[in-house]
Amino acid sequence: MAADSVKELKKQRGSYLIMLDSGDSLRVPLAVFRALPLREGEPVDIAAYRQAQLQAEYPLAMERAGRVLSQRDYSEQMLERKLLEVGYQPQTCARVVERLRGLGYLDDARYAQNLLERKKKRSGTRGIAQQLRLKGVDKAVTEEVLAGFTVEEELAAACAQAQKYVTNKPWERRDACRRCIAFLSRRGYPYDVARAAAEKATGEEAPDYEG
């Protein structure tokens, strides 16, 4: 016996939001909904529907994941979020991620290395580490990848940015140094790197404290 009935169907980007008479709702991927359609007013056993969805959705989730990865690289957690947000069930998402990792289409170390190469001329190690954390990359993977970004490379990048930042600015040198340190800190550079770059760019010694 059906436990509920469909009150309203809302088509959204990549999914249908199914509103039920009970007040509950569920999100179902478009591809799954096409395979397991529902109509407004139709009685539905949600547990049975979810079980049918689970049996049908793996190849559809793999297909969607392939399309997503064809556009750009993703971390494992980012791809999983992409699938979850359109209604694929957690078991399916975990299965897809595991399969794609095994095939080499997902590699968090590679993703982290590519992000580092894109960002290292404009962001410091602290900033890049934060970006990778937000992308769901494991801390150990992040630390291993950032170990390849030497202090000398980071300082050189910071010095280049500092010089551009202070050039042609009408600031007194001490103020310029302070502003430059703050600017580089916002870009994710550690304080000692930001300070050294700012001092070099301004010719002014910074106060002997962080801030």
Backbone bond lengths (Angstrom), bond angles and torsions (degrees), N, CA, C in turn:
res aa  C-N    CA-C-N  psi(-1)  N-CA   C-N-CA  omega(-1)  CA-C   N-CA-C  phi
1 M - - - 1.476 - - 1.524 110.07 -
2 A 1.329 114.52 134.43 1.457 118.94 -178.04 1.516 110.39 -66.11
3 A 1.332 115.81 140.81 1.453 120.87 -177.45 1.522 112.14 -93.96
4 D 1.319 117.55 -11.17 1.457 119.83 -173.97 1.512 108.90 -160.58
5 S 1.313 116.59 178.79 1.457 120.76 175.15 1.519 109.32 -144.12
6 V 1.321 115.33 157.60 1.458 121.66 -174.85 1.529 109.56 -80.30
7 K 1.306 115.98 122.47 1.464 121.23 178.46 1.516 111.54 -89.79
8 E 1.352 116.15 -44.70 1.465 120.17 -175.57 1.524 109.84 -154.81
9 L 1.324 116.55 145.39 1.458 123.11 175.21 1.525 108.69 -115.27
10 K 1.315 116.21 125.66 1.457 120.83 178.62 1.527 108.95 -118.34
11 K 1.323 115.34 112.40 1.455 119.52 177.75 1.518 109.07 -79.26
12 Q 1.322 115.79 126.00 1.453 122.16 -179.95 1.524 109.16 -127.20
13 R 1.313 115.96 179.31 1.453 119.11 -177.08 1.523 110.56 -65.78
14 G 1.308 116.32 110.74 1.461 121.82 176.39 1.505 115.02 82.42
15 S 1.355 118.02 -0.11 1.461 118.28 -175.43 1.521 111.56 -159.20
16 Y 1.325 115.23 169.51 1.454 123.43 167.84 1.523 108.05 -113.92
17 L 1.320 116.70 134.50 1.454 121.80 170.97 1.515 106.55 -97.67
18 I 1.326 116.54 117.58 1.455 122.64 -175.98 1.530 108.54 -101.33
19 M 1.303 115.85 112.56 1.453 122.16 179.13 1.523 108.69 -93.51
20 L 1.325 117.21 133.00 1.454 122.85 -175.19 1.523 111.51 -109.04
21 D 1.322 116.49 156.15 1.460 120.76 179.59 1.523 112.22 -61.31
22 S 1.327 116.41 -27.86 1.461 120.67 -179.68 1.526 112.56 -70.90
23 G 1.328 116.40 -13.11 1.457 120.86 -175.22 1.519 112.62 99.96
24 D 1.313 117.07 -12.61 1.459 121.21 175.89 1.528 110.17 -77.40
25 S 1.315 115.86 169.39 1.460 120.82 177.07 1.521 109.06 -151.11
26 L 1.301 116.01 160.41 1.456 121.14 172.64 1.508 109.11 -144.33
27 R 1.327 114.13 148.56 1.464 120.86 178.08 1.514 108.30 -103.97
28 V 1.331 115.61 132.02 1.460 121.22 -177.32 1.522 108.99 -128.65
29 P 1.323 118.69 131.06 1.469 120.63 178.57 1.530 111.30 -58.40
30 L 1.322 116.49 146.93 1.464 120.86 -179.28 1.527 112.08 -54.25
31 A 1.329 115.82 -44.87 1.465 118.78 -177.34 1.521 111.05 -63.35
32 V 1.305 117.37 -37.93 1.469 121.23 177.99 1.529 109.99 -69.30
33 F 1.324 116.43 -41.26 1.463 120.05 -179.60 1.534 110.73 -61.85
34 R 1.324 116.60 -36.90 1.467 118.71 178.07 1.521 111.04 -64.43
35 A 1.328 115.77 -35.30 1.463 119.98 178.98 1.524 112.21 -78.33
36 L 1.330 116.79 -29.76 1.467 122.41 -177.82 1.526 108.88 -129.63
37 P 1.335 117.49 69.46 1.467 119.80 -173.11 1.531 112.68 -71.21
38 L 1.323 114.73 152.37 1.452 122.73 173.58 1.525 108.17 -129.75
39 R 1.336 115.68 157.97 1.467 120.47 177.91 1.523 109.15 -125.38
40 E 1.309 115.28 151.59 1.463 119.40 177.15 1.525 109.60 -61.75
41 G 1.325 116.67 134.95 1.458 122.57 -177.47 1.512 114.23 88.53
42 E 1.326 116.35 -8.50 1.461 120.55 -177.32 1.533 110.67 -78.87
43 P 1.340 117.75 134.12 1.464 119.38 174.61 1.526 110.22 -69.85
44 V 1.338 115.70 146.24 1.461 119.04 -177.09 1.523 109.80 -147.95
45 D 1.308 115.33 136.50 1.458 122.49 171.73 1.533 106.15 -94.02
46 I 1.324 116.22 105.08 1.460 120.61 -171.93 1.528 111.71 -61.65
47 A 1.307 117.93 -42.14 1.466 120.56 -179.75 1.520 110.54 -61.13
48 A 1.331 116.71 -43.04 1.467 120.64 179.69 1.526 110.71 -68.16
49 Y 1.341 115.75 -38.17 1.466 119.52 179.10 1.527 110.64 -64.59
50 R 1.325 116.34 -44.90 1.460 120.12 178.87 1.525 111.38 -62.11
51 Q 1.315 117.30 -37.18 1.456 120.09 178.43 1.523 110.82 -66.78
52 A 1.322 116.49 -41.30 1.466 120.33 176.79 1.526 110.40 -64.07
53 Q 1.331 116.37 -39.82 1.461 120.81 177.14 1.523 110.89 -60.54
54 L 1.335 115.91 -44.81 1.457 120.16 -178.54 1.524 111.58 -60.94
55 Q 1.309 116.45 -37.26 1.464 120.30 -179.86 1.524 112.53 -72.69
56 A 1.343 116.53 -27.59 1.468 120.27 -173.74 1.514 114.59 -96.08
57 E 1.356 118.23 -21.19 1.452 118.51 -161.87 1.526 116.05 -88.56
58 Y 1.322 120.02 -16.42 1.466 119.72 -174.61 1.525 113.16 -56.85
59 P 1.354 119.93 -52.38 1.476 117.63 179.49 1.523 112.85 -63.50
60 L 1.332 116.82 -30.70 1.460 120.53 178.37 1.523 110.76 -70.47
61 A 1.330 116.36 -38.77 1.461 120.29 177.08 1.519 111.14 -67.36
62 M 1.333 117.11 -38.28 1.462 120.92 176.84 1.529 110.63 -62.42
63 E 1.316 115.90 -40.84 1.465 120.35 179.21 1.518 110.93 -64.01
64 R 1.332 116.29 -43.54 1.472 119.60 178.79 1.523 110.46 -65.06
65 A 1.313 116.99 -42.54 1.457 120.57 179.25 1.525 110.59 -60.39
66 G 1.324 117.02 -39.92 1.458 120.39 177.81 1.519 112.27 -61.86
67 R 1.326 116.23 -40.46 1.471 119.71 178.11 1.518 110.80 -65.52
68 V 1.319 116.18 -42.66 1.469 120.82 179.86 1.531 110.56 -61.71
69 L 1.324 116.63 -45.61 1.467 120.55 -177.73 1.525 112.59 -71.94
70 S 1.329 117.02 -20.65 1.466 119.50 178.14 1.524 111.23 -72.63
71 Q 1.342 116.13 -19.10 1.467 120.61 -179.49 1.527 111.65 -86.13
72 R 1.323 117.40 -40.43 1.464 121.75 176.17 1.521 109.44 -168.21
73 D 1.311 115.32 169.65 1.453 121.24 -178.48 1.530 110.07 -77.41
74 Y 1.320 115.44 148.56 1.455 121.95 178.32 1.518 109.55 -134.97
75 S 1.320 115.47 152.74 1.465 119.55 168.13 1.525 108.01 -77.15
76 E 1.322 116.05 166.31 1.458 119.94 179.66 1.523 111.50 -58.90
77 Q 1.328 116.58 -46.59 1.457 119.68 -176.98 1.513 112.00 -67.68
78 M 1.336 117.04 -36.57 1.461 120.14 178.04 1.523 111.30 -63.00
79 L 1.329 116.81 -43.07 1.461 119.70 179.55 1.526 110.08 -65.93
80 E 1.320 116.21 -41.73 1.462 119.30 178.43 1.522 110.93 -60.08
81 R 1.328 117.39 -41.99 1.470 120.87 177.08 1.521 111.00 -60.39
82 K 1.343 116.18 -42.09 1.467 120.86 179.96 1.525 111.17 -57.98
83 L 1.317 116.16 -40.76 1.457 120.00 -179.33 1.523 111.51 -74.65
84 L 1.318 116.48 -40.83 1.460 120.31 -179.74 1.523 111.79 -63.68
85 E 1.323 116.60 -37.66 1.468 118.94 -172.76 1.521 112.86 -69.88
86 V 1.345 118.12 -18.61 1.462 119.87 175.71 1.524 111.78 -100.11
87 G 1.343 117.52 3.83 1.455 119.65 170.95 1.510 117.72 109.27
88 Y 1.327 118.74 1.56 1.463 118.41 174.89 1.525 108.73 -67.86
89 Q 1.318 116.40 141.72 1.452 121.05 -174.26 1.530 111.11 -76.39
90 P 1.337 116.74 149.67 1.466 120.76 -174.98 1.522 114.59 -53.27
91 Q 1.338 117.36 -38.66 1.473 119.44 179.88 1.524 110.61 -61.84
92 T 1.328 115.31 -40.71 1.463 120.24 179.99 1.517 110.74 -67.53
93 C 1.323 116.52 -43.58 1.461 120.60 -179.09 1.522 110.88 -60.99
94 A 1.328 116.55 -44.18 1.462 120.50 178.87 1.526 111.03 -62.93
95 R 1.303 116.03 -38.79 1.473 120.53 179.34 1.530 111.01 -66.00
96 V 1.323 116.83 -42.58 1.464 121.12 179.03 1.528 110.60 -63.13
97 V 1.331 116.74 -46.32 1.462 120.71 -179.57 1.530 110.45 -61.14
98 E 1.313 116.71 -44.07 1.462 119.98 179.78 1.524 111.45 -61.53
99 R 1.329 116.13 -42.70 1.470 120.43 -179.63 1.530 111.19 -65.69
100 L 1.315 117.67 -44.92 1.461 120.98 -178.37 1.526 111.82 -69.37
101 R 1.324 116.42 -33.03 1.462 119.53 173.75 1.526 110.14 -63.18
102 G 1.323 116.39 -44.86 1.459 120.58 179.04 1.519 113.18 -62.46
103 L 1.329 116.51 -31.83 1.467 121.10 179.15 1.524 112.56 -83.89
104 G 1.317 117.12 -7.93 1.459 120.90 179.04 1.514 115.08 88.74
105 Y 1.331 117.41 5.81 1.462 119.82 179.32 1.528 111.75 -80.48
106 L 1.317 116.20 -21.03 1.460 121.48 175.00 1.519 108.48 -119.97
107 D 1.317 115.92 128.91 1.466 120.81 -179.32 1.528 106.43 -154.33
108 D 1.324 116.35 103.48 1.460 119.40 -176.03 1.524 112.97 -64.43
109 A 1.335 117.22 -32.21 1.465 119.67 177.51 1.528 110.05 -65.63
110 R 1.307 116.71 -43.17 1.469 120.50 177.33 1.519 110.76 -64.91
111 Y 1.340 116.32 -42.44 1.456 120.40 178.65 1.530 110.36 -59.84
112 A 1.331 116.47 -45.31 1.465 121.07 -179.43 1.524 111.09 -64.45
113 Q 1.316 117.36 -41.01 1.457 120.92 179.55 1.527 111.18 -64.12
114 N 1.327 116.11 -42.08 1.463 120.00 178.92 1.527 111.17 -64.99
115 L 1.334 116.31 -40.16 1.470 118.98 178.11 1.525 110.29 -64.71
116 L 1.326 116.39 -41.23 1.469 120.25 177.85 1.525 110.74 -58.64
117 E 1.317 117.24 -45.49 1.465 120.54 -178.41 1.524 111.68 -63.07
118 R 1.338 116.32 -34.81 1.468 120.18 179.04 1.515 112.37 -73.37
119 K 1.337 117.18 -33.71 1.455 121.07 -168.22 1.522 114.93 -102.42
120 K 1.332 118.50 -17.15 1.457 119.38 -165.97 1.531 114.76 -67.96
121 K 1.323 118.62 -16.12 1.458 119.03 176.65 1.527 112.38 -82.39
122 R 1.338 116.63 -13.01 1.465 119.85 -176.09 1.523 113.59 -128.37
123 S 1.326 118.20 -8.89 1.467 121.13 -178.76 1.523 109.97 -131.93
124 G 1.332 115.55 145.23 1.450 120.69 176.51 1.515 111.97 -85.39
125 T 1.325 115.37 175.98 1.465 119.95 -176.35 1.522 112.24 -62.72
126 R 1.314 117.19 -36.76 1.467 118.80 178.72 1.522 111.11 -63.93
127 G 1.317 116.45 -42.68 1.454 120.65 179.45 1.510 112.38 -66.21
128 I 1.322 116.75 -41.78 1.465 120.42 179.95 1.520 110.07 -67.30
129 A 1.326 117.10 -40.84 1.461 120.40 177.66 1.524 111.06 -60.06
130 Q 1.326 116.57 -39.85 1.459 119.91 178.63 1.524 110.85 -65.65
131 Q 1.323 117.13 -42.05 1.465 119.97 178.35 1.518 111.28 -61.21
132 L 1.330 116.95 -42.36 1.458 120.42 179.56 1.527 111.36 -67.06
133 R 1.322 116.44 -36.35 1.467 119.41 177.05 1.528 109.68 -62.11
134 L 1.329 117.43 -43.25 1.459 121.11 179.34 1.528 112.12 -65.88
135 K 1.322 116.54 -25.63 1.461 120.94 176.98 1.527 111.96 -84.82
136 G 1.333 116.11 -2.01 1.454 119.61 176.70 1.506 115.48 85.82
137 V 1.322 117.80 13.89 1.461 121.07 179.98 1.527 109.47 -77.24
138 D 1.315 116.14 134.54 1.459 122.46 -178.26 1.532 111.38 -58.20
139 K 1.339 115.78 143.20 1.461 121.19 -177.82 1.524 111.82 -58.86
140 A 1.330 117.33 -40.89 1.464 120.46 -179.44 1.527 111.15 -64.22
141 V 1.329 116.91 -39.50 1.469 121.09 177.76 1.526 109.51 -65.20
142 T 1.324 116.76 -43.76 1.463 121.28 178.97 1.523 111.20 -59.43
143 E 1.325 116.50 -47.73 1.465 120.47 -178.88 1.528 111.35 -62.39
144 E 1.316 116.84 -39.61 1.472 120.16 179.92 1.521 111.36 -64.70
145 V 1.329 116.04 -42.94 1.463 120.11 -179.47 1.532 110.61 -68.73
146 L 1.313 117.43 -43.87 1.468 120.47 -178.46 1.518 112.46 -68.70
147 A 1.321 117.08 -20.58 1.465 119.90 176.65 1.527 111.32 -62.82
148 G 1.329 116.73 -21.53 1.458 120.75 177.45 1.513 113.97 -82.42
149 F 1.332 117.26 -7.03 1.464 122.70 177.48 1.526 106.45 -96.74
150 T 1.310 117.15 96.70 1.462 121.01 -171.09 1.516 112.09 -69.33
151 V 1.317 115.26 158.86 1.463 121.27 177.06 1.520 110.39 -58.50
152 E 1.337 116.24 -39.15 1.468 121.05 -179.92 1.528 110.87 -63.50
153 E 1.334 116.90 -41.75 1.469 120.51 178.86 1.526 110.45 -66.01
154 E 1.308 116.12 -43.03 1.455 119.85 -178.21 1.524 110.61 -65.51
155 L 1.321 116.74 -41.88 1.461 120.31 179.28 1.523 110.90 -65.34
156 A 1.321 117.13 -40.71 1.463 120.08 178.97 1.525 111.16 -62.02
157 A 1.337 116.27 -41.83 1.468 120.20 178.55 1.519 110.22 -65.41
158 A 1.331 117.00 -41.59 1.464 121.16 179.34 1.525 111.22 -64.47
159 C 1.331 116.66 -40.28 1.471 120.64 179.19 1.523 111.00 -63.29
160 A 1.328 116.67 -40.93 1.458 120.31 179.25 1.524 110.59 -62.98
161 Q 1.328 116.87 -42.79 1.461 119.91 179.08 1.529 111.56 -68.81
162 A 1.318 115.85 -39.79 1.458 119.83 180.00 1.524 110.87 -61.61
163 Q 1.314 117.04 -43.13 1.461 120.85 -178.99 1.527 110.93 -62.33
164 K 1.326 116.35 -43.11 1.458 120.08 177.77 1.527 110.77 -64.28
165 Y 1.310 115.69 -38.89 1.466 120.53 -175.52 1.528 112.34 -65.71
166 V 1.324 116.94 -39.39 1.472 119.21 -175.09 1.524 113.65 -92.25
167 T 1.319 117.06 -14.42 1.462 119.98 -177.39 1.532 111.05 -61.62
168 N 1.321 115.04 130.66 1.473 123.17 177.17 1.529 114.01 64.53
169 K 1.326 116.41 19.77 1.467 118.95 175.89 1.537 108.64 -92.36
170 P 1.333 117.68 139.77 1.472 121.29 -175.98 1.533 112.68 -85.49
171 W 1.325 116.50 39.69 1.459 120.05 -176.42 1.518 111.50 -98.03
172 E 1.288 116.35 146.42 1.463 121.73 168.42 1.524 107.36 -65.51
173 R 1.357 116.86 148.65 1.461 120.30 -168.99 1.521 113.54 -57.96
174 R 1.312 116.94 -41.71 1.470 119.29 -179.11 1.530 110.97 -64.16
175 D 1.331 115.68 -41.80 1.461 120.47 178.06 1.525 110.29 -66.14
176 A 1.342 116.28 -39.93 1.457 120.49 178.46 1.521 111.04 -61.69
177 C 1.323 116.62 -40.97 1.458 120.97 179.34 1.532 110.44 -63.06
178 R 1.320 115.91 -45.46 1.462 120.46 179.77 1.519 111.37 -62.43
179 R 1.322 115.71 -46.84 1.465 120.16 179.30 1.529 111.78 -61.78
180 C 1.320 115.70 -39.07 1.455 120.56 -177.44 1.532 111.12 -67.03
181 I 1.330 116.05 -41.22 1.464 119.76 176.96 1.530 110.24 -60.10
182 A 1.326 116.07 -44.22 1.468 120.25 179.52 1.528 111.11 -63.27
183 F 1.336 116.14 -41.43 1.462 121.31 178.34 1.524 111.23 -60.37
184 L 1.324 116.76 -48.35 1.458 120.35 -178.61 1.529 112.03 -68.24
185 S 1.322 116.20 -33.81 1.466 119.67 176.70 1.521 110.84 -63.99
186 R 1.324 116.16 -38.70 1.469 119.56 177.08 1.512 111.26 -65.53
187 R 1.314 117.06 -26.74 1.463 121.49 177.10 1.539 112.07 -81.49
188 G 1.318 116.58 0.05 1.459 119.40 175.03 1.505 115.69 92.68
189 Y 1.327 117.22 17.95 1.466 119.81 177.44 1.531 109.99 -86.20
190 P 1.327 117.56 139.54 1.465 120.06 173.29 1.519 109.81 -59.35
191 Y 1.333 115.90 153.00 1.462 119.71 -174.33 1.524 112.70 -57.45
192 D 1.342 117.49 -42.40 1.464 118.14 -176.39 1.522 111.85 -64.74
193 V 1.320 116.47 -35.18 1.468 120.56 176.97 1.531 109.82 -70.39
194 A 1.332 116.56 -46.02 1.469 120.31 179.79 1.524 110.70 -60.39
195 R 1.314 116.62 -41.63 1.457 120.60 -179.19 1.530 111.10 -65.22
196 A 1.323 116.89 -47.36 1.467 120.01 -178.65 1.524 110.99 -61.35
197 A 1.340 116.85 -41.69 1.467 120.39 -179.46 1.523 110.97 -67.65
198 A 1.328 116.46 -40.97 1.467 120.26 -179.99 1.525 111.14 -65.72
199 E 1.319 116.79 -41.47 1.465 120.53 179.06 1.521 111.01 -63.40
200 K 1.322 116.02 -39.89 1.460 119.07 179.77 1.525 111.33 -66.95
201 A 1.333 115.77 -40.09 1.471 120.02 -176.92 1.522 112.21 -72.05
202 T 1.328 117.13 -30.56 1.470 120.20 -173.94 1.526 113.70 -105.71
203 G 1.331 116.72 -16.79 1.439 119.80 -175.49 1.505 113.30 69.64
204 E 1.337 116.19 21.82 1.453 122.10 -177.12 1.518 109.62 -122.82
205 E 1.326 117.58 136.50 1.454 120.73 178.46 1.523 109.49 -82.14
206 A 1.329 115.13 129.72 1.463 120.28 -179.00 1.521 110.51 -77.57
207 P 1.343 117.60 156.07 1.465 120.54 174.58 1.530 110.33 -57.34
208 D 1.306 117.14 150.38 1.459 121.41 -174.06 1.520 111.51 -85.30
209 Y 1.337 115.34 58.68 1.472 120.26 174.76 1.524 107.42 -161.56
210 E 1.342 116.14 161.84 1.454 121.23 176.50 1.507 108.70 -84.48
211 G 1.328 116.42 147.37 1.452 120.77 176.50 1.504 111.53 141.77
